[in-house]
Amino acid sequence: MTIQEILNTTNHRPWKMPTRSWKFYQEWNHAIFLHWQVELTELEKFVPKELEIDLFEGKPWISIVAFTMEKIRPKNLPYFPPISDFHEINIRTYVKSNNKTGVYFLSIEGGKVLSCKVAKGIAELPYRYSKIKRTENQYQSKNTEFNDKLDIEYTIGKELQEKTKLDKWLTERYALFHDTKKSINEFEIHHLEWPINELTLKKTDINYRRFSNLIKTEPDKTQYSKGVKVIAWKKKKRSKTSYKT
């Protein structure tokens, strides 16, 4: 499907498309979703007060999403595989802001040093380098600076013909949020609905010490997707109401 066809497919979106011109294209492929229901009081320690934590049936969730980023590029420029293609892991939660439901990044890891530097410089997202390796049914990451580790083995099941409300709530998000010391950054994105498959974990070894009170058991829900083609707009910045100097 062409970019224009993706842009013309909007019935699944919860709000209207941005009217300004898009800036970046990227593909999020072979995505593994691991989801945990967590306690609100613990999650609030990590989310800036300018963002409202989104709840599903009264409970917040966080997710680890491990995938392969491919073909990321600015509009009107070709992609350059040594930078544009890399494995990525993000840890995210679900928030509301400006009448939009989106995700807030707690952590982002990339598998190439240069890709992390470029993405962090352009987008101000909290990219950091981790040694990442994936094979057909295994995804491994190690970060020596933070002592983080992810090592999972899995099997992919059948594609869901009918998604639950929770399936859609966890995946259909068209705004991304992150904060710097002084600002909240918002990115609008667009893609087709995520195709979702069943995912069964055969091995789970996950250790993120900073989030040990959130990620401390087997996931409450798992999903797999072959991926989506994503169009992104330039970030919008707004000042935090207060910040430490």
C-alpha positions in Angstrom: 0.0 0.0 0.0 1.3 3.4 -0.9 1.8 6.3 1.5 -1.0 8.2 0.0 -3.4 5.2 0.4 -2.4 4.9 4.0 -3.0 8.6 4.5 -6.4 8.2 2.9 -7.5 5.4 5.2 -8.7 7.2 8.3 -12.0 5.6 9.5 -10.2 3.8 12.4 -8.6 6.9 13.8 -10.1 8.4 17.1 -9.5 12.0 15.9 -8.9 13.8 12.6 -5.6 13.7 10.8 -3.2 16.7 11.2 -3.7 19.2 8.4 0.0 20.2 8.2 2.5 18.2 6.1 4.0 15.0 7.5 7.7 14.8 8.1 8.9 11.2 8.5 8.2 7.7 7.3 9.1 4.5 9.1 8.2 0.9 9.5 7.7 -0.9 12.8 8.1 -4.6 11.8 7.8 -8.0 13.6 6.6 -6.4 16.8 6.4 -8.3 20.1 4.0 -6.7 22.7 4.3 -7.7 26.4 1.8 -6.0 28.6 1.4 -5.7 32.4 -1.4 -4.3 34.5 0.2 -2.1 37.2 -0.6 -0.1 40.2 -1.5 3.6 39.6 0.5 4.9 42.6 3.7 3.2 41.4 3.2 4.3 37.8 2.6 7.9 38.8 6.3 8.1 40.0 7.4 7.9 36.3 4.8 10.1 34.4 4.9 13.9 34.4 2.0 15.6 36.0 1.1 17.4 32.7 0.0 14.0 31.3 -3.1 12.1 32.5 -2.5 8.4 32.9 -5.1 6.5 30.8 -7.0 3.6 32.4 -8.7 0.5 31.0 -11.6 -0.5 33.2 -10.0 1.5 36.0 -6.4 0.1 35.8 -3.3 1.4 34.1 -1.0 -0.7 32.0 2.6 -0.6 30.8 4.1 -2.4 27.9 7.4 -3.6 26.5 7.4 -3.4 22.7 10.3 -5.1 20.9 10.4 -4.7 17.2 12.6 -3.9 14.1 12.6 -0.3 12.9 13.1 -0.2 9.2 13.2 2.4 6.4 13.0 5.4 8.7 13.6 8.6 6.7 12.6 12.2 6.3 9.9 13.1 3.8 11.4 13.4 0.2 14.6 11.7 1.1 15.6 8.0 0.7 16.3 5.8 3.7 19.9 4.7 4.5 19.9 1.2 6.0 23.1 1.6 8.2 21.1 4.3 10.1 17.4 3.7 9.2 17.2 -0.1 10.0 17.8 -1.2 13.6 16.2 -3.2 16.4 14.3 -1.2 19.1 12.7 -1.9 22.5 10.5 0.7 24.1 8.8 0.6 27.5 5.7 2.7 27.4 2.5 3.5 29.3 -0.8 5.0 28.2 -1.8 8.6 28.7 -4.2 11.3 27.7 -3.3 14.9 26.7 -5.1 17.6 24.7 -8.1 15.3 24.1 -5.8 12.7 22.5 -5.0 9.2 23.8 -1.4 8.2 23.3 1.7 6.5 24.7 4.3 7.9 27.0 7.8 6.5 26.7 9.6 5.4 29.9 12.6 4.0 28.0 13.8 3.5 24.4 16.7 1.3 23.4 18.2 1.0 19.9 20.5 -1.6 18.6 22.9 0.7 16.7 24.9 3.5 18.4 24.7 5.9 15.4 21.0 5.4 15.0 20.4 6.2 18.7 22.4 9.4 18.4 20.6 10.5 15.3 17.1 9.7 16.6 17.9 11.4 20.0 19.3 14.5 18.3 16.3 14.9 15.9 13.4 13.9 18.1 14.7 14.4 21.6 13.4 10.9 22.4 15.3 9.0 25.2 17.2 6.6 22.9 20.1 4.7 24.4 22.2 2.0 22.9 21.8 -1.6 23.9 23.3 -4.7 22.4 20.3 -6.3 20.7 20.1 -9.6 18.8 17.0 -11.3 17.3 16.4 -14.5 15.5 13.2 -16.0 14.1 11.8 -16.9 17.6 14.1 -15.1 20.0 14.7 -11.5 21.0 17.7 -10.6 23.3 18.9 -7.3 24.7 21.6 -6.3 27.2 22.5 -2.8 28.5 25.6 -2.8 30.6 25.2 0.8 31.7 21.8 0.3 33.3 22.2 -3.5 33.9 19.0 -4.1 31.9 18.3 -7.4 30.3 15.6 -8.9 28.0 15.8 -12.4 26.8 12.6 -14.0 25.4 11.8 -17.0 23.2 8.3 -17.2 21.6 6.1 -18.8 19.1 3.6 -16.9 16.9 0.1 -18.1 16.7 -2.9 -17.4 14.4 -3.9 -13.9 13.5 -6.9 -12.5 15.4 -10.0 -12.2 13.3 -11.7 -10.2 15.9 -9.9 -8.0 18.4 -11.0 -7.3 22.0 -11.5 -3.8 23.3 -8.2 -4.3 25.3 -6.4 -5.4 22.1 -7.3 -2.1 20.4 -6.8 0.0 23.6 -3.2 -1.2 23.9 -2.2 -0.8 20.2 -4.3 1.8 18.5 -2.5 4.9 19.6 -1.9 7.9 17.3 0.1 10.2 19.5 3.4 9.7 21.2 4.6 11.8 24.2 7.9 12.3 26.0 9.2 15.0 28.3 12.5 16.8 28.5 13.6 18.9 31.5 11.4 21.9 30.5 8.9 20.6 27.9 6.4 18.0 26.9 6.9 16.8 23.4 4.0 15.4 21.3 4.3 13.5 18.0 1.2 12.7 15.9 1.4 9.6 13.9 -0.8 7.6 11.5 -0.9 4.0 10.3 -3.4 1.3 9.4 -4.7 -0.8 12.3 -2.2 -3.2 13.7 -2.7 -6.7 12.5 -2.5 -8.8 15.7 -1.4 -12.5 16.2 -1.4 -14.7 19.2 2.0 -14.9 20.9 3.1 -17.6 23.3 6.3 -17.1 25.4 8.5 -20.1 25.8 11.2 -18.3 27.9 11.0 -15.0 29.7 14.0 -13.4 31.4 13.4 -9.7 31.9 15.2 -7.4 34.3 14.8 -3.6 34.2 15.8 -2.5 37.7 14.4 1.0 37.4 10.9 -0.5 36.7 11.2 -3.5 39.0 8.0 -2.6 40.8 6.1 -2.5 37.5 7.7 -5.4 35.6 7.9 -8.2 38.2 5.9 -11.1 36.9 5.0 -12.8 33.6 3.1 -10.5 31.3 -0.6 -10.3 31.8 -1.1 -10.2 28.0 1.1 -10.8 24.9 0.6 -10.0 21.2 2.6 -10.2 18.0 2.2 -8.1 14.8 3.9 -8.4 11.5 4.0 -4.6 11.6 2.7 -1.3 10.3 3.9 1.5 8.0 4.0 4.8 9.9 3.7 8.4 8.9 4.8 10.9 11.6 4.6 14.7 12.0 7.0 17.1 13.4 6.9 17.3 17.2 5.0 20.0 19.1 6.5 21.3 22.3 4.8 22.9 25.2 6.3 24.1 28.4 6.0 22.1 31.6 4.0 24.0 34.3 7.0 23.6 36.6 10.4 22.1 36.5 13.6 21.8 38.6 16.5 24.0 37.6 
